[in-house]
Amino acid sequence: MKKFFLMLIVTVVTALSVNAQNVLDGVYVKENNPARRVIPYTYLREADVMWAKRIWRHIDLNEKINAPLRYPKTGDTKDRKNLINVMMDAVKEGSLTAFDPQDDEFTLPMTQEQFSKVGGADSIQIKVTRAEPPYDEYDSTVFRAFNPDDVVQYRIKEEWFFDKQRSELKCRIIGLCPMTLARDQEGNLIEGGQKKLLFWIYYPEARRIFANAEVANRFNTAQRMSFEDVFQKRMFNSYIIKEDNVYNRRVDDYKVNPLDALLESERIKQDMVNFEIDLWEY
């Protein structure tokens, strides 16, 4: 009888452990996005490009349409991550290369030690007063961590070109750089809303990682997209901050007023649209 009860207990415990290991948070196993393969770019010859223009943009994460790039906040959910966490995790594990924030030509890769200090993350020395006599001060080391949720904008470097072989005006993203509000050495926000570049990534290298990272679909959870879909289908809003020019200057260098800078951004965008239209005759 004792052996019977002992075998029964062992069976129940084993069944419970097996069930715990086979818990499925949903009604089916997600296999689409985690196993997606990147569609390679169409082969392009130099002779096929009859016109090209390099553009730099800013994506403001405070705009509602860009919310899928900013959410979920760190640790909110396990089935997906926001864009900055996808990028930082890939760099930490070595599957993606981070480049110096001032190098948008991707010639200065950052080391893991340099990357660990991104966003002001570092060990700092502070003065602490003892709570007991003699109440003197002593140095204490405090680690200040970087919060990925502090990212407020992304800078995009892209190339617009007209492919005469296929008669198409196309765009290919070259690089992506997260930005946060600038802080001083003590971690306080600098007045004026200044932004700080964190690091650049080479977008073609990140395409495979983005293709396997899910993005929320507010209309249909069963048809979630990936970050690759968001960027390739241009499902974000942005404004132009610079076009390649002989002076190598940004829009706000010659349009100081924010409204004038925004109008100049729209003018550059409209000029590219008009260029494509003017290529056709009916």
N, C-alpha and C positions, 0 to 999 in steps of 0.2 A: 504493500500500500504506500509506504514511504517512497519507494522507488517510482511509483506511478505519479505521485504529486511532484516529485523532483523533476521527472521528465516533462510534466505538464508546464512547470514553471520555466524550464529551459526553453521549451517550445514557444511559449508566449513571449519571453524576452527576446528570443531570436527573431520572431515575427515582427515585433515592435521595432527592433533595430533595422531590419530590412526595409520596413515601411518608411522609417525616418530617412533612410538613405535614398529612397526613391520618391521623395516628395517633389511634386512638380507644381511650380507656381504658375499655373495657367491650365489650359486645356490641351495644349499640344507643345511639342518640342520645336523651338525656333531654330531653323536650319538655313533660312534664306540669307540674311545679312551676314551671319558669322562665317559663311562659306562662300561669299561672293568673290568673284574675280574681277579685277579692274579691266575695263574695255580700253585697249591701247589706243593712243592717238593715231590719227591718220598720218601716214608718212608724208612729210612735207619737204620739198626741195626749195632751195633758195630762189631758183628761177621761177617758182610758182607764186612767190610773194611779190605782188606788184606795188603794195602799199602796206605800211606798218606804223603803228604809234604805240609808245609805251605809256602806261597810265598807272598812277598810284591813287588808291582810294582809302577811305576810312569807313568801317562798318561800326555804327553806333549801337551798342547792345541795349541802350535804353529805349530804342524803337521797338514797338510791339512785334513787327514782322520778323525781327531778329532774335526774338525770345528763344527759339529752339537752339541757338548757338550758346546761350547763356545758362539755360536751365537743363537739368536739375542742379540745385546747389550741391556742393560737395557732401557726400554721405547721405543724401536724401533717398536714393534708391540704388539697387544693385544691378538692375537689368540694363541700365544705360548711364552714360556720363556726359557732362557738357564738353564743349570743344577744347577748352584749355586743359582739362584733366586728361582728355584723350591724348593731347599733344605732349604734356609733361610726363605722363606714364610711359609713352613710347620712347621719349628721350632717355628717361632713367633706365629703361631696360635695354637700351642700345639699338633699337630697331629704327630710330629716327635721329638725325643729326641736327643739333641746334647750332646756329651761327651767331656771331657777335651782333648785337642789336644795331650797331652803326654800320654794319656791312651787309647791304642789301644786294651785293653781287656774289655772296656765298663763297668767300675765299678764306674766312677766318672761323673755322669750327671751334666751338667752345668745349673745354674739357668738362668732365663730370664735376670736378671741384668748382669750376667757374659757374656751372649750371646750378649747383646747390645753393649759390648765393643770389640767384635770380630774384628780383622783386624786393631786395633789401634783406633777405634771409641771412642771418649771420649771428655769431656769438659776440655779445657786447659786454663791456665792463660798466657796472653801475655802482654808485655809492649807497650803502645800506647802513642804517643806524641800528645799533644793538638795542634790543628791547629790555635788556637788563644792565645794571651798572657794569662798567663805567660809562655806558651810553656813547661810546665812540663810534666812528664810522670805519667801515672796512669795504674792500672791493669784493663784488660778487659777479659771477659770470651768468648771464641770462641769454638763452637762445631765442632769437626773434624769428619766428617762422613766417613764410610767405603764404598768404591766403589766396588760392586760385580764384576765389569768388570776387576778388578785387579788380579783376580785368573788366574794363569798361568799353574798350574799343579794339578793333583789329585793323591793321594796315595791310592792304593787299597790293602787290605789285603784279601787273598783268600786261600782256601784249595783245593788242588788237591788230589784225592783219586781214588783207583781202587775198584769198586764194583764187587766182585766175583759172587754175585747172578745174576747179569745182564751182567757180562763180559764187563764192560765199564770203561774207564778212564774218570772221570767227574771232574768238577770244580764248586765250589760254592763260591760266593763272600761273605765275612763276614762283611767287613767295608769299608767305603769310607771317605776320608778326603781331602778337598780342601786346596790348598797351594797358597801363594802369595809371591812376592819378599819381603824380610825383609827390614824394615825401622827403623830408629832411633826414638828417642822421639820427634824430631821436624818434623817427617814425611818425611825425606829425605832417598832415597834408600841407603842401605849399600853396599859398594864396594864388588865385588867378586860374585855378583849374588846369594847371600844366599837366601834360601827359608824358609818360616815360615808356620807351620801348624796352621790351624784355628780351626777346631773342627772335631771330628769323628761322623759318624752316623752308626748305626747298619743296615746293608743292608736289612736283612729280614723284618725289621720294615718299611723300605722305599719302598718296592716293590709295594705296592698298590698305593702309591703316584706317583711313577715313571711310573706305567702302565697307569695312566690317564693323563700324561703329554706328549704332542706331540713333535716330533722331525721332523725337515724339511727333506723332501725327494727330492733331487735335480732333480730326474728323473720323479717323478709323485706326484703331490700335493694331488691327491685323495687317495693315498696309503701311508699316513704318518705313521711312526712308533712311538713308545714310547721309553722313556729312559730305560724301562724294556727290550724292544726288543734289544736295543743297547748293553746292558750289558750281557744279556743271550745268544745272538747270537755272542758275542765277536766282534762286529763291531767297534773296536777301535784299535789303535796301542799303545803299551806300552813296557817298558823294565824293567827287574827284577833288583831290588836294594838289595834284601835280600832273602835268604832261611833259614829256621830254621836250626840251627847248634849248636854244643856244646858250642861254644864261644859266641853265640848271637851277632855276628858282621855282619855288612853290607858289601856289595861287595866293596865299596870304602874305607873300612877300611884296606883291604889287597891288593887292586888294585888301587893304587893312580892315575895312569895315566888314563884319561877319556877313551881313546881307549881300554886299557886293561880291564877297568871296563865293557865296552860295550861287549867286546869279552867274558868276564866271564858270563855276563848276557845271551848271546846266548848259551854258553856251558851248563848252567843250564837248559835252555829251551830244548836244544837238548837231554840232558840226560833223561828228562821225556818222550820225544817222543821215544827214543830208548828203554826205560823201557817197554812201552806199546807194541812195536813191538816184543821185545824179549819174551813176554808172550805167543806168538802164535807159533804153530808148524804146518808145512804143510807136 
